[in-house]
Amino acid sequence: MKKIILKKELPVLIIVLIPIIYFIYFWKSIPNMVPIQFSISGEPTNWTTKNLFMYFVIGINISIYVLFNLIPFIDPNKKFDVNSKNYYKLKFSMLLFISVLSLFSLKSAVDLQFRMQNSIMLLIGFLFMVLGNYFQTIPQNYFLGIKTPWTLANEFVWKKTHDL
């Protein structure tokens, strides 16, 4: 059983580790001040230190991985199936999104000429496509989806809302 779980988690762990490895590899070429916020034209508007940026990149990737592993255990209705294909696809997609976003941020820190606006738009479009397909299959829960009082109170309303 543990081999199956490790085999299934290995691609996800690799995706989480890629930005961390990239960060370590380019550590010396990252300037002391790193852009973290950009205007609509792509110009940096806010900066932070290299060390704080490193903690953010590593922390966000690891935190989201840990969060996805904890959600099934803290769900009050216990409706999350950790071994379901849909939950794994969502976990994989979200971690891939965050890792690619981290890589874009790291690339813009190393190369200030790198403009990531179009890439980010494509990445967000990919995320919306994945979430749109996934939302049709998720069971009623307190963590993922459109959580209004009506959708949480009635499973039929939940299903119709997420089909839309």
Buried (B, 14 or more C-beta within 10 A) or exposed (E): EEEEEEEEBEEBEEBBBBBBEBBEEBEEEBEEEBBBEBEEEEEBEEBBEBEEBBEBBBEBBEEBBEEBEEBBEEBEEEEBEEEBEBBBBBBBBBBBBBBBBBBBBBBBBBEEEEBBEEBBEEBEEBBEEBBEEBBEBBBBBBBBBEBEEEBBEEEEBBBEBBEE
